Amino acid sequence: MNFTRRDFLSRTLTTGVGLSFLLNKGIRAENDLTKPNFIIILADDLGYGDVGCYGQEQILTPNIDRLANEGMVFTDGYAGSTVCAPSRGCLMTGYHTGHARIRGNGAIPLSPEDVTVAEVLKSQGYVTGLIGKWGLGEAETSGIPQLQGFDEFYGYLNQNHAHNYYPDFLWRGTEKELLEGNVMSEVAGVCGTCTQYSHDLLTKEAINFINRNKDKDFFLYLSLTIPHANNELGNAKGNGMEVPSDEPYSDRPWPQTQKNHAAMITRLDDTVGRVMSLLQELGIDEKTLILFSSDNGPHKEGGADPEFFKSAGPFKGYKRDLYEGGIRVPFIVRWKNKILPGTKCNIPCAFWDVLPTFAELAKAKHPQGIDGISLVPLLFEGDASAFKSRPLYWEFYEQGFKQALRLDNWKLICIYGNAPELYDLSNDKGENNNLAQTNPGKCNELLNIMKELRTSSPDWKSPID
């Protein structure tokens, strides 16, 4: 098919599986693209419905919304898992949790055999930097960022350490960098006189990294920690949404926890704006691809209530669920003057698609046998053929063993010990109408596919192995 630019505004391409997306041939042909810089901005526990471009009406996110207006919004973008470590592991390695080394929060590090997106890009001469939360390997293990392809690292290794927004140290490379004045009292997680808020330090470091490497090809993984709760502070004082100020929501008639939650998200949005402004100022805006997303759905921790702002959007569930609310997340890709602005894609994609996408755009090889598929045909060609009837799979080890499968518009949920649940997302996005008994044929078909999508792991014991 040949379409004019005018047709981009009025036509959709149907894949034959009940999904469609606004056709995007891109402003330039894919083979004309030069290697971009890559920036991943990853929020922590930010829900699908927490930002304006996905329907939020009360929390201000003008910069994320501008990112969406200038790029492609994936309406059916999925995190790697429903909690931190496995989700980030899928993002880094291109495997889903049926094959990934890291399938849950725990002490399992990435191994020397694992190949990360940083290593793939580093092979093409990219300077690679990780700023923020890692969670894929503790100090003195094979999983530390420096052994997984990152030239520079500043932030948290341990995800529990990352709950604290006023830590007494952050890691710089393999050394602890003390934060003067941030000394905890004996009350768990409370710091009455601390002044160095970690999110602000991470933002400053990201700005410095971009400035230092503006004349090079670079990959920045800005792995932020807000709006995750400070669980320790939440247990002690009932408000774990720890932020220096509740502005611009101070005068809202909301519970203090919700004011703080909203303020954290707007603070995150400000960081996105600062990165975008810097790229423009340095003249590398058109050379830099930005991916914005969240590691899982919204949390119900530290006193936060995901129902207050409808943080999961129209979906059921939140963090630690494999219902849509726990795993469907904001997923925005923006490359100025390369990806046609203001486009939407309804084709399901997931974190494990990022590695092969970046590899293709960087003209690099990626490991064979990964689960991800390059999104380049969707971003630039309007070609969804590779995604037709592609299954997406998750498994999760907390609160009993859980599995989920999405195939086209069908969603299968298996919670060990319970009967399977089957939903048709095309007319039941809230997963309220279980069709397992009325459509046993489809249920059995998906159960058989699910069995083929996982292998057992020596590190993660499930009751079905």
Secondary structure by P-SEA (a helix, b strand, c coil): ccccccccccbbbbccccccccccccccccccccbbbbbbbccccccccccccccccccccaaaaaaaaabbbcccccccccccaaaaaaaaccccccccccccccccccccccccaaaaaaaaccbbbbccccccccccccccccccccccccccccccccccccccbbbcccbbbbbccccccccccccccccccaaaaaaaaaaaaaaacccccccccccccccccaaaaaaccccccccccccccccccccaaaaaaaaaaaaaaaaaaaaaaaaaaacccccbbbbbbbcccccccccccccccccccccccccccccccccccbbbbbbcccccccccccccccccaaaaaaaaaacccccccccccccccccccccccccccbbbbbbbccccbbbbbbcccbbbbbcccccbbbbccccccccccccccccaaaaaaaaaaaaaabbbbcccccccc
